[in-house]
Amino acid sequence: MTRRALIISTRVSGLVAGLATVVACAGGTQSRPGPPAAARSQAAPTAPAAPRSKLPPSDWLVVDGAGRTATLSLQVTNPPRSPSALLNGYRAGEARVIVPRGWTLEWNWQNSDSTSPHSLVVMTQREKIPLEGGRPAFMNAMTRMLTGGLPVGQTDQTTFEADEAGWFWILCGVPEHAIKGEWLELQVDPEATSARAEVKQAITPS
């Protein structure tokens, strides 16, 4: 090899070595771990609202046309983040029970809310939801311990005759429960020929 060729070869080798060093320092040829998953996430997603299991009326209303009787199976629950306890998944008048005047109503009621006692009473509708349960609109249309409420797991069965036409609340009698939304609606209709339940849009009590 001539002296000139040797000088060119040495310069080229030095240039290649220098470029390799630059690339290595820049991380081009090294595998670098990414940030932890928590660091990559800008913010934790907001937890979705708890689902409210609304039972269709066919699951909790049994109609006996021959016996002129409507039987309600009602369960109180209180899912996380719900603004009030629920009756079969409904609140604030989202469900309405309609019965002909003179029919007999029976209910099988259970408190399945482990956080609070509850009760039930039928009251005549007024301008505002009452602060607590009071005199029932029909004889015997209330659970035991109306304002104190029954603890979790307790049940109540009652039977009464809807002998007066009009609009009524089916509400919890424990203080402040109804005004938070723990109520359904009852209509005793003199023109109705059978009992039924309707699901409607929620009404926020004033």
C-alpha positions as CSV (number, residue, x, y, z in Angstrom):
1,M,0.0,0.0,0.0
2,T,1.4,3.4,-0.9
3,R,1.8,6.1,1.7
4,R,-1.1,8.2,0.2
5,A,-3.4,5.2,0.3
6,L,-2.5,4.5,3.9
7,I,-3.3,8.1,5.0
8,I,-6.8,7.9,3.2
9,S,-7.6,4.6,4.9
10,T,-6.6,5.9,8.3
11,R,-8.8,9.0,7.9
12,V,-11.8,6.9,6.7
13,S,-11.5,4.6,9.7
14,G,-11.3,7.5,12.1
15,L,-14.4,9.1,10.5
16,V,-16.4,5.8,10.8
17,A,-15.4,5.4,14.4
18,G,-16.4,9.0,15.2
19,L,-19.8,8.6,13.6
20,A,-20.4,5.3,15.6
21,T,-19.7,7.1,18.8
22,V,-22.1,10.0,18.0
23,V,-24.9,7.6,17.1
24,A,-24.4,5.5,20.3
25,C,-24.5,8.7,22.5
26,A,-27.6,9.8,20.8
27,G,-29.3,6.5,21.6
28,G,-29.8,5.5,18.0
29,T,-28.5,2.0,18.4
30,Q,-29.6,1.5,22.1
31,S,-32.9,0.2,23.3
32,R,-34.3,2.5,26.0
33,P,-37.3,1.5,28.1
34,G,-40.4,3.7,27.8
35,P,-42.0,5.5,30.8
36,P,-44.1,3.4,33.2
37,A,-47.8,3.0,32.3
38,A,-48.8,5.4,35.1
39,A,-46.5,8.1,33.7
40,R,-47.8,7.7,30.2
41,S,-51.4,8.2,31.3
42,Q,-52.3,11.9,31.6
43,A,-55.2,11.2,34.0
44,A,-57.1,8.2,35.3
45,P,-60.5,7.8,33.5
46,T,-63.5,8.9,35.4
47,A,-65.4,5.9,36.9
48,P,-68.7,5.4,35.1
49,A,-71.9,5.8,37.1
50,A,-73.2,2.7,38.7
51,P,-75.7,0.9,36.6
52,R,-79.3,0.9,37.9
53,S,-81.0,-2.4,37.3
54,K,-84.6,-1.4,36.4
55,L,-86.9,-4.4,36.6
56,P,-89.6,-4.4,34.0
57,P,-93.1,-4.2,35.4
58,S,-93.9,-7.7,34.2
59,D,-91.4,-8.9,36.8
60,W,-93.0,-7.2,39.8
61,L,-96.7,-6.7,39.0
62,V,-99.1,-9.6,38.9
63,V,-102.6,-8.9,37.9
64,D,-105.6,-11.1,38.8
65,G,-108.5,-9.7,36.8
66,A,-111.0,-12.2,38.1
67,G,-110.1,-11.5,41.7
68,R,-109.7,-7.7,41.0
69,T,-106.3,-7.8,42.7
70,A,-102.9,-6.4,41.8
71,T,-99.8,-7.8,43.7
72,L,-96.6,-5.7,43.8
73,S,-93.2,-7.2,44.7
74,L,-91.1,-4.2,45.7
75,Q,-87.4,-4.3,46.7
76,V,-85.4,-1.3,48.0
77,T,-81.8,-1.0,46.9
78,N,-79.2,1.8,47.1
79,P,-76.5,1.4,44.4
80,P,-73.3,3.5,44.7
81,R,-73.6,7.1,43.5
82,S,-77.4,6.8,43.2
83,P,-79.0,10.1,44.4
84,S,-81.5,8.1,46.4
85,A,-82.6,4.5,47.2
86,L,-84.5,2.8,44.5
87,L,-87.7,0.8,44.3
88,N,-87.2,-2.0,41.8
89,G,-84.5,0.2,40.2
90,Y,-86.8,3.3,39.9
91,R,-87.0,6.6,41.7
92,A,-88.6,10.0,41.6
93,G,-91.8,8.8,39.9
94,E,-90.1,6.9,37.1
95,A,-92.7,4.2,37.4
96,R,-96.5,4.5,37.8
97,V,-98.9,1.9,39.0
98,I,-102.5,2.2,37.7
99,V,-105.4,0.3,39.2
100,P,-109.1,0.5,38.9
101,R,-111.0,2.0,41.8
102,G,-112.2,-0.7,44.1
103,W,-109.4,-3.1,43.4
104,T,-107.3,-4.7,46.1
105,L,-103.6,-4.1,46.2
106,E,-101.1,-6.4,47.9
107,W,-97.5,-5.8,48.3
108,N,-94.5,-7.9,49.2
109,W,-91.8,-5.5,50.2
110,Q,-88.1,-6.0,51.2
111,N,-85.3,-3.7,52.3
112,S,-82.1,-4.8,50.6
113,D,-80.2,-1.7,51.4
114,S,-77.5,-2.4,53.9
115,T,-76.7,1.3,54.5
116,S,-80.1,2.5,55.8
117,P,-83.5,1.5,57.1
118,H,-86.6,2.0,54.9
119,S,-90.4,1.9,55.0
120,L,-93.3,2.3,52.6
121,V,-96.6,4.2,52.7
122,V,-99.3,5.3,50.2
123,M,-100.1,9.0,50.6
124,T,-102.3,11.4,48.7
125,Q,-100.4,13.6,46.4
126,R,-100.1,17.3,47.5
127,E,-98.0,20.2,46.2
128,K,-94.8,18.9,47.6
129,I,-93.3,15.5,48.6
130,P,-93.5,15.2,52.4
131,L,-90.5,15.3,54.6
132,E,-91.5,12.0,56.2
133,G,-94.3,9.5,56.0
134,G,-97.6,10.3,57.5
135,R,-101.2,9.1,57.5
136,P,-101.8,6.5,54.7
137,A,-104.4,7.3,52.0
138,F,-105.9,3.9,52.4
139,M,-106.4,1.8,55.6
140,N,-103.4,-0.5,56.1
141,A,-101.4,0.9,53.2
142,M,-98.1,1.2,55.1
143,T,-95.3,-0.9,56.4
144,R,-94.4,-1.3,60.1
145,M,-92.1,1.3,61.7
146,L,-93.1,4.0,59.2
147,T,-90.7,6.7,60.2
148,G,-88.0,4.6,61.9
149,G,-87.8,2.2,59.0
150,L,-87.1,-1.5,58.8
151,P,-83.4,-2.7,58.7
152,V,-81.8,-4.6,55.9
153,G,-83.3,-8.0,55.2
154,Q,-86.6,-7.1,56.8
155,T,-89.8,-7.7,54.8
156,D,-93.4,-6.6,55.0
157,Q,-96.6,-7.8,53.5
158,T,-99.9,-5.8,53.4
159,T,-103.2,-5.7,51.7
160,F,-105.5,-2.7,51.2
161,E,-108.4,-1.7,49.0
162,A,-108.0,1.3,46.6
163,D,-111.5,2.6,47.3
164,E,-110.8,6.2,46.4
165,A,-109.9,7.6,42.9
166,G,-107.0,10.0,42.6
167,W,-103.2,10.3,42.5
168,F,-101.0,9.0,45.2
169,W,-97.4,8.5,46.1
170,I,-95.8,5.2,47.1
171,L,-93.0,6.5,49.2
172,C,-90.5,5.8,51.9
173,G,-91.6,7.2,55.3
174,V,-88.1,7.6,56.8
175,P,-87.4,11.3,57.2
176,E,-85.9,12.9,54.0
177,H,-85.9,9.7,52.0
178,A,-88.9,10.6,49.8
179,I,-87.7,14.2,49.1
180,K,-84.5,12.7,47.8
181,G,-86.4,10.7,45.3
182,E,-87.5,7.4,47.0
183,W,-91.0,7.3,45.6
184,L,-93.2,5.9,42.8
185,E,-96.6,6.9,41.7
186,L,-100.0,5.3,42.1
187,Q,-103.1,6.3,40.1
188,V,-106.5,4.9,41.1
189,D,-108.5,5.3,37.9
190,P,-112.3,4.8,38.0
191,E,-112.3,4.3,34.2
192,A,-109.5,1.7,34.2
193,T,-110.6,-1.9,33.5
194,S,-107.4,-3.6,34.7
195,A,-104.2,-2.9,36.6
196,R,-100.9,-2.0,34.8
197,A,-97.6,-0.3,35.4
198,E,-96.0,2.4,33.2
199,V,-92.4,3.5,33.1
200,K,-92.0,7.1,32.5
201,Q,-89.4,9.9,32.6
202,A,-88.0,10.8,36.1
203,I,-89.6,13.7,37.9
204,T,-87.3,15.7,40.3
205,P,-89.3,16.7,43.4
206,S,-89.2,20.4,44.3
